[in-house]
Amino acid sequence: MSEVTQGEPPREKTRREREEELNRRSSGLDTRTDIGESETVRIIARSAMYIALFPWRYVTKFILKLGSYALPLALLPWPAKMLVDHVILSEPLPEMVNGSIPGYPPYWEPVIVALYGTSPLELAMALAVFGVVFVLTIGSYTGGFEDEVEANLAQGHDYATQVENKMHGGHSTAGGLYGWFEFKLNTRLTQALNHTLRSHLFSRIQALSITKLEDQRIGDSIYRVMYDTPQINEIFYEITHTPIMSTLLFAQALLTMLSAYPDNMMVAYVTIAVFPAWGLSSALFSRIVRRRGQAARAAGAITTATIEEGMDNVLAVQSLGGNVKEKKRFGDDSKESFFRHRMVSLLWIFIGQLSGVFGHIVFVWFSFYIISQVIAGTMTVGDYAAIFTYYGYMIGPAMALGWLWIRFQDNVAAMRRVFALMDQEPEAQLGFDKLEEIEEGVSFKNVGLVYPDGRRALDNITFDAKVGEIVAFVGPTGAGKTSLAYLVPRYHVRSEGEILIDAVDINSFDIESLREQVTYVFQETQLFSYSIRDNIRFGKQDATQEEVEHVAKIAGIHDFIQTLPEGYDTRLGNTNAKISVGQKQRISIARGLLRPAKILILDEPTSALDPETEQYLVSSLHEAAKDRLVIIIAHRLSTIAHADKIIYLDEGQIAEQGTHDELVSREDGAYRHFVELQTTATA
């Protein structure tokens, strides 16, 4: 019963309903998109497991990153204090008291001792030399600004334009030689990580069954491989870097500060209190960040799929006058994608501003506290500079720890999409026996096929097909011819009965060895952006030029290739649209003939061929069938009439089988009626 009564406008969908609709449109396989906190933790842990693939580079990067923070933290505050107190204010360098120099940490005391007796000008020159060395090795750190090393390209707020920086970008908090080395290591590690994850996901997609691939939009798969996988970077690095490094840096800053100011614990109290406050505020938004991130990615994937479908069907769009409709469809999807990304950006702005207000309140209060200490005379102006340096180094780790959970949420939304596709069950590996070279053929015994949605495609199929024969599957559209052919290489798995190869159940063989023995030339011609030669020998990489030309002649495409300026070296990437459908089909047939498989299945191999080429190909197939089983799915009488056996299908069942002469001799036979219809149509 409809929710909308007659005469009333349709109810406007809620934001959550629109998000769920986006998820459904994005993928037919990934349908459970809303995740809770426990699953979020599992996704983060699973992403972190990739660290084990790069242990030494990861540890080296960690050490270098820690050093880029720790070295300036240990060294920078004290030259700043000396510059203020002993150069600008011209106060004398402090003397040793009870074995230590007050106001400085123990490791800086040798520097103070070495500079005893210098004038303010000489001290300024010594500090300048120190600064030059520091800039060349670590980078310049003045006034709290860091000389970082990075090589990022311009990018927007959407995930697609950010992906290049995520995949290839490197970074170092340091500058100079130290920063350059860390940057190079970081770049190579990031590229290796993203390449590995992309390859894993791509291989898992290729391992899916045809049934599942039919439910998955190509554009969505592309989006996940290209734009979702790089989101592993932040989890990969920060899952260990932030907790360990923040703790170590906080402890270093605290201990160093206390070594110089043992009675000043206020900095520690303030910064420690910031951590739970930031953590609590960020945790409140974790679920909405994940949900909006998922919706934005689903919208981006839909836009990518719309582009892919529109370009793939551009001829149909133009021929049917659908340009305006396609333009509107793309415009609506693109507009939705931009809207979803704006929602993500606005959410992060709000979270950042909320945290920023809290951070500024803490900073202002702490500033008044330190200034009051300077006015009271318990601290010097130089102490003010040094303590605020340590305040920055302590508040930073506290904020990083507090923000860690919320920072992961958008990454979790992406990685959930990656793992959801990786976790799809691959094609069932029903057996593990290796199929040796086929000698006898294929036997079907009472075979049935029911699709996952409950539709019955085949029922009670029984026949034998021997090596050395040409067997034709014939019948009206929708009779089950392709479904029957798909059972041989196990693109579909039978629901009932037995399929035997050389008297052995087909399900006992592993998929790889089975498909090494079966070549399937699909009705939809699929060529790669390689040369014509490499397209033909795609299934047999070591084929000689003579072998390539031989099968090209059988397929009737050799003479055409010879007319091309570059011959067999012609690349099809730019030429694909300039060759006819029939020429593409012949190249595809040649590719199938070259592959050394004992079973060759041709789905409508002559649908785009002229009668002369068709007759030549059919004659050649008899030669090819001497040492292999050739199965042809066809409608044209001229293609199937000379087959050794014809299997006539109707409504998923075998209506008749036999030779052409046997079947046409049957009064009121289904095949005879099929032949008469073709004869009448061509008369």
N, C-alpha and C positions, 0 to 999 in steps of 0.2 A: 504494500500500500504506500502510495507516494506521500511524502511529508508536506508537499505543497498542494493545497486545495485549489480548485479551479477559480481563476480570477484573482488569485493572490500572487504577488511577486515572489520569486524564489528567495528562500532564506539565505542571507549572506553567510558564507562559511567563516568559521572562527580561524584565528591564526594557526592554531594547532591542527585543524582539519586541512588547511592549505599546505602546511608542512608535510603532513602524511600523504597528501595527494602528490606532492613533489617526489617523495620517496618512492611511491608506487610507479610513477611515470619514469623515474630514473632507471630502475632495474627490476626485472621480473624474478631475479634470484635472491637479491639482498632485500628481504622484506621486513626484517626485525631491526629497526634502526635506533630505537630509544634504549639507552643503557643506563644502569644505575652505578652507584659508587663502587660496588665490589667488582663489577665487570671492568670498570675504568681502571682499577688497580691491576687487574689481570692483563689488560691491554698494555699498560705501562711496563709491566714486568716482561711481557713477551717482546716488546720493542727493545727493551734493555738487553735481551739475550743476544742481540746482534753484536754486542761488545765482544763476546767470546770469539768472533771471527777475526778480530783485529787487535789482539791483546797488546802486542808490543807498541804499535803505533798509538793505541789509545792511552796507554800508560805514559808514553813519551809526551803526548799532547797534554795530558793532565799535569805532568811535572813542569812543562814549559809554561802552561797557563798559570799554575800556582806561583811560579817564579816571577811572572810578569806583574803579579799583584804584590807578592811578598817582598821583592827587592825594593820597589819604590816605597812600600810601607815602612820598611826598616831604615831606609836611607834618607828619604826626602824631608821629613819634618825638621830634622836637626840643622841642616844648612839654612832652612828658612828661619829657624829660631836664632841662629848665629847672625844671620844677615840683619835681622831686626834689632837684636839686643847689642851686638858687638860691633856692627858696622854703622847702621843708621843712628842708634842711640849712643854709640861709642863707649859702651860699658866694657870694663876689662873682662877678659876671659876668667871664668871661675877657677878657684884653686881647689886642690885635692883636700877633702875633709873626711877623716876617718877611712882612708883608703878608697874613696869614691868621689866623683865630681857631682855635686847636686844639680838637678835639673836636666841631666843627660843620662842615657842608658849606658851600661858598662862597655858595650862594644864601640861606642863613639868616643870614649875617653882617650884612646891613643891619638885620635885626630886633634882633640883639644890640647893635649900635652905637646904634640908636634908643632902646634901653632902658637905656643907661649912666646911672648916677646914681639909678636908682629903688630904692626900698626893697623888701624882700620882699613887703610888703602891696601896694604899687603894682604890682609885677611879677605878683602873683597876680591882681589885677584886670585887668591887660592880657591875661593868658592866658585869663581868664574871657570877656572880650569876644571874643577870637579863637575860643573854643569856641562861643559863641552864634552868631557868623557862620557858623562851620563847620557847625553843626547845621542852620541854616536853608537853607544852600545844598547841602551834601553829605550831611549826616546826622551822627548822633552815633557816635563810635568811642571807646569807653572799655573799657579792660581787654581788648581784643581782640574785643569784641562789636560786630557791625556792625548799623547801623540800615537794614535792607533794605526794599525796596518790592516787595510781591507781593500777589496777590488770589486765592489758591488756596482751593478748596472742600475740605471733608473728603473723604478718599478711603481706600480699602483697599489691599491688596497686589495685587489682581487688576487686569488690564489694563483691564477695562471701567469700573471706578469711577475709574480714573486718567485716562480719556480726556478728560474735560471740562477738567481743568487743563492737559493737554498741548495741547489745541486752542485754548484761549482764554486761558491763563495768560500773564502778563507778569512780568518780574522785573528788578530792578536791585540791584546790590550797594550802591549809594549810596542815600541818603535825601534828604529835603528837596526843593527845586525840581528839582535835577539828577536825582534818582532818579525823581520823578514823570514828567518828560519822557521819560526812557529807558524807563520802564515802559509808557507809552502807545505809544511807537514799537514796542517789543517785542511788545506785545499785537496790534497791527494786522498786523505782519509775520508773526507766528505764525499768525494766522487766515487771512491771504492764502495762506501756504504750504500749510496743511492743506486749505483750500478748493480750491486748484489741484490738489493730488495726488488728493484725493477725486474731483474732477470728471474727471480723466484716467482714473482706475481705473473709475469708473462708466460713462463713455462706452465704454471698451474692453470692459466686460462686455456692454453693450448691443450691441456690434458683433459678438459671437460668434454663430456659426451655431446654429440650433436643435438640431442634433445635439450640439454641445458643451454647450449650456445644459442639455440633458437629463442630462448627466453631472456637472453641478455643482450641489451642494446650495445652495438659496437662503440658508439660514442661514449657511453658510460665506462666501458672497459678502458678505452683510451685515456679518459680523464683520470681514472684510478691509477693507471700505470704512470702517466705523465705528471699529474698534479697532486695526487694524494700521497704517493710514496715519499716525496721529499720531506713531509712533515715528521718523519722519524728523527730528523736531525736533532731537534731540540731535546727530545726524550733521550736519545742516544748519548748526547753530551752531558746534559744537565742532571740526569738521574743520579750520577755520582759526583759530577763536578760541583754542583751547587751545595749539596749537604756537606760533603767532606771539605771542600775548599772554603765555604763560608765559615764553617766551624773552626778550621785551622787559622784563617785570617782574623777572625774575631778574637781567638785566643792569643794570636801573635800581637794584635793591636792592643789588647787589654794588658797583657804581660809587659809589653814594651812601655806602654804609658805608665803603668804602676811602678815600673823600675825607676822612672824619672819623677813620678808624682804618686808616691805610695799612699797618700791620704785622700786621693781624689777618686772615689768610687761612683760619683754621680753619673759619669759618662756610661759606665757599665749598667747602672740601674735603668737609665733612660732607654738605652738601645736594647737591652734584654726585654723590657716591657713592650717595645714596638713589635717584636716578633709575633706573639700570640694575637695582638690586635690586628696586624696585617693578615695573618692567617685566617682569623675568623671572618673578617670582612670579605676576603676573596673566596672563601668556601661557600658563602651565601649565593654566589653567582655561578657556581661550577656547572650545575645542570642546564641552565639557560644558555651558557656559552657552548656546551656540547650540542644542544638541540639546534641552536641557530647556526653553528658551524656545519652540522650535518645538512640542514636545509640549504645553506649557501652552496655547499658542494654538490648537492643533488641538482640544484638549479643550474649550476655551471656545467654539470655532466649532461643535462637535458639540452642545453644550448649546443654543446659539442656534438651530441647525437643528431640534433636537427641540422647542423652544418653538414655532417657526414652523410646523412640520408638525402639531403637536398642536392649535394654534389654528385652522389652516386646515381641519383635518379633525375639529373638535370635534363636529359633528353625528353623524358616523359613529362616533366614539368613544362618544358617549352612547347612540346607538341600538343599538349592538352590545354594550353593557355592558363597554366596554374601559377604563373609568376607572382601575381598579386597575392594569391592565397599563401604561397610559400613565404613571400616577403612578410606578410602579416604573422604567420606562424613563427618565423624566426624572430621578428620584432617583439612579439609577446614573450617568447622564451628569454630573449636577451634582456628585455626590460625587467623580467622577474629575477634574473640572475643579478643584475645591478642592484635591484631593491634588496635582495637577500644579503649581498655584500655590504650595503650601506647599514643594514641592521646590525651586522657583526661589528662594523667599525664604530657605530654609535654606542654599542654596548661597551666596547673596550674604552672608548672615550669617557663614558660615565664611570666605569670602574676606576680608570686612571685618575680622573679628577677627584673622585671620592677619597681615594688613597692619598692623593696629593694634598688635599686639604688637611688631612690628619698629619701628614708628614711636615707640612709647613707650621702647623700649630706646635708640634714638638720642637722644630728648629727654632722658632721664635722664643719659646720658653727657655730653651737651653742657652740661646744667645744672651738673654737677659741674665741668666744665672752666671755665666762665665764673665760677662762684662762687670757684674757686681763684684766678682772676686778680684778682677783687675783694679777696680776703683778702690776696693778695700785694701789693696796692697799685698794680698796673699799670693797674687800671680803677677808676672810681668807681661808686657805687651807681646814679647816673644812667646811666652807660655800660651797666650791666647791663640796664636797662629798654630803652634804645635798641637794643642789639645783639639782644635777644630779639625786639624788634619786627621787625628785619630778618631774623632767623632764621625767623620765621613767614612773612614775605613771600618768602623764598627756598625754604623747604621746601615751601610750598604749590604753586608752579609745578613743582617737581621731582616732587611726588606726582601732580599733574594729568597731566603728560606720561607718567609711568610707568603711570598707570591708564587712559590714553586708549583703548588697544586693548581692554582687557577691558570698558570701559564701552560700547563700540560693539556688543558681541557680541549682547546681547539685542535691540538695535535692528536688527541685521543679520538676526536670525531673523524679525522682523516684516516688514522690507523685502523679504526674499526671497519671502515669501508675496504681498506686493503686486506685485512685479515678475513673479513666476511667472504671475499671472493677466493682467497687462498684456501679457506676451509671448506669450500664446496667439494662435495665428493667427486673425485675424478672418475673417469670411465672405469667400470668394474673390471678388475683384473681377475677374471673368474678362474683362470688356469695358469699354470707355470711351465707347462711342457713346451719345448721348442718345436715348432713345425718345420720339418725338413722339406725338401723339394717335393711338391705334390706330384703324384704319379697317376692316380686314378681319376679323382674328381670329387664332386660335391653331391650329397644325397640329402633330400628333405623328406622327413617322415612325419606326417600329421602336424605340421608346424602352424602355430598361431602367433599373432602379435597383437597386444593391446597397449595402446599408448598410456602414459602416466595419467592423463585426464580421463581415462575410462573408455575412450573410443576404440573400437575394434577395427584394426586395419587388415589383418589376414586371418584366415581360418582354414584349418585342415589342408595345408599345402603339402603335397607329396609328389616328388619327381626326382629323377637322376640327371646329372649333367657331367659328362665325361671330358677328360683332357683330350683334345683333338676335335672337339665339337664346337659349333657355333649354335648357341641357344638364344632364342629371341623371346623376350617378355612383351606380350602384346595385350592390348585391351583399351577400353575407353578411359578417358581422363578420370582419375580418382579410383581406378580399379585396384591399386595397390602395387603397381609395377616397381616403382622406386623403393617403396617400403620393403618389398621382397628382396630387391638387389642389396639394400642396406644390411640385410641379415648376414650376407656372405662375409664382408670384412668386419662384421659385428659393430657397425655404427648404431644399430638397434640390436637389442638382445631379445631372442624369441621368448614368448610367454608360455608356449606349450610345444610339445613334440620334440623331435631330434633333428639336428643338422650335423651331418658327418662329412669330414674330409678324409679321404683314404680310410674310411670305416672307423674313424676316431671322432668322438664328439668335439665339435668346434669350441665348446666352452672349456675344454681342457688345455687349450693353447694360450700362451701369453699374447697380449695384443700386438706387441712389436713384431714378433716372428710371424704372426698371422698376416699382418698387413704388409710384410715384406713379400708375401706371396700373392697379394691381391693389389692390382692397380685399378683405381676407379677414376674414370674421366667423366666429370660432372657435366650436366646439361648447361649450367651457367659457367661460361668459359672464364677461367681465372688465370691471368698471366701476371708475371712479376716485372718490375722495372729493371730487368737484366737485359743482356743482349738476347737475340733470338736463339743463338746457339745455347746459351746458358739456360734459357727457358726450356728448350727441348731436352737438355740433359740434366734437368733438375733432379730427376729420380735416379740418375746414373751419372755421377759427377766425373767419372773417369772415362766416359765414352769418347771414342775417337771421332774426328771430323767425318770419316767415311761412314761410321755408324749413324751419326746425326743426319747426314745427307740421305742415307738409305731410308730411314723412317720418314724423313720429310718427303721423299719421293712417293712412298706408299700413301702418305696423307694428302698428296697432291699439292704441296705448298712449296716444293723446292724451286720450281721455275719462277714463282713470284719473288721468293727471297733473292734469287739471283739478279732480279731487276732493280733491287734496292741499291743505292750508292755504296753502302757499307756491307751489303750482303748479310751473312750470318752474324756479323758484329753489330748490326743495327740494334740500338737500345729501344726497348718498348716503352720506356717511361714517358717520352714525349711523342712517340709514334703511335702509341696504342690507339688513340682516337682516330688516327689516319688510316688504319687498316680495317677492312670490312669484318663483319661478324663471322662470315664464312672463313676468312683467313685466320682469325683468332681461333676458330674451332679446329681448323686443320693443325695449327701449331700445338694446340692442346692434345689432339689425337696423336700427333707424332711423339709428343712427350710420353704419353701413355704406352705407345708401342715400343719405345726404347727401353723402358724399365723392364728388367729381367724378372717379371713376375709370372707365375704359372696360370693365374686367373686374371683376365682383362675384362673389365666391365665398362661398357660404353653407354652412357645415358643420352639418348637422342643424338647420336654422332653425326647424322646427315641432315639435321633439321635446317641448317643454313648452307648446304652444299647444292651446287647446280647438278642436274642429272648426270652429266658426263663425269664429274668428279666423284659423285656418289657411286656410280657404277664401278669406277676404278678402285675406290676404297673398299667396296664390298668384295670385289675380286681379290684384293690384297689381303683382306681379313681371312680368307680361306687359307692363304699361304701362312699367315701368322698363327692360325689355329692348329697347325700341324703338331705343335709341341706345347700348346696351352689351351685352356678353356676360355672361350670368348663368349661373354654374355652381352647381348644388345637389347636395350630398351628403345623401342621405336614404334612409330605409327605408320610410316610410309611403307607401302607394300613392296616397293622396289628394294628396300633395305632388308626386309625380313623373309622374302619369298624363298631365298636360297639357304636359309638356316637349316641346320641338321635337325633341330627340334624347336617347335614353337609352343610356348606356354601361354595360353589365352586366359587372361584373368578377367573376372567380372565381380564387382562388389566384394573384393578381398578373397575370392575363392577361385580355384582352377576350374574353368568351365570346360576346357578341352586342352589336349596336348597331343602333339604328333608332328609330322612333316607337313609342309604346305600342301602337297598333293593329297595326303590323307585327310586333312581337315577340310579342304574345299570340296571333297567328294561326299561329305556328309550332308544329306538333305536337312534343311532347317538348322544347320549348325551355326553356332555363334560366330565362329571365325569366318565361315562362308558368308554370312550376312555382313561381317566387317569388310571383307574383300569386295563384295558387291557394292557396298556403299562407296568405297574408294574408286571402284571402276566407273560407277555412275557419275561420281563427282568430277572425274577427269575426262569423261567422254566428250 
